[in-house]
Amino acid sequence: MPSILNPDDLDAAGVWAKRYFLASRAVAEAALRPYDLGNTQYYVLTRLAADGPLPQREVTRELDIERATLSAVISALVRKGLIEQTPDPRDQRQKLLNITPTGRALWQSIDDPIGIIASVAFEGVARSELATMNRILAEATRRLTDYRKADERKADDKKTDEQKGTASA
């Protein structure tokens, strides 16, 4: 089915979304560099400062990253003494993450990179325009996430069907 959307508009939106992402990531990295933190490390500290302790699997799901990637981030934060990783009393196979007093003190001393990005990027932009932008980006993100998950399910189903065919042959 042909698209009714103008491809030039979509290309521009995608290009600007990518440019915004790269520019905002660079600002966040620069803000966090003096504290020897990366973006993901800061996110973990922020989540734990606000809502900790949290199960490690919950943080993995929220970040939508591989467990091995998060394990490296967690190990670095533990080594720095910023968080603790302990067995979950409800399920000893799982780990709980909690911010340490040192981690909380560091987190509180950092100027929020997201706040810096928002104030620089959106100062003077009308609230109604920001609301429209947020609504459009949230819906586009949801649609793309749903599409990706459906595509992954199809691939998993195909793999399962192929394995059943091999097993029965």
Summary of the structure (lengths in Angstrom):
residues: 169
radius of gyration: 20.7
end to end distance: 38.2
largest distance: 66.7
contacts: 403
relative contact order: 0.09
helix: 73%
strand: 10%
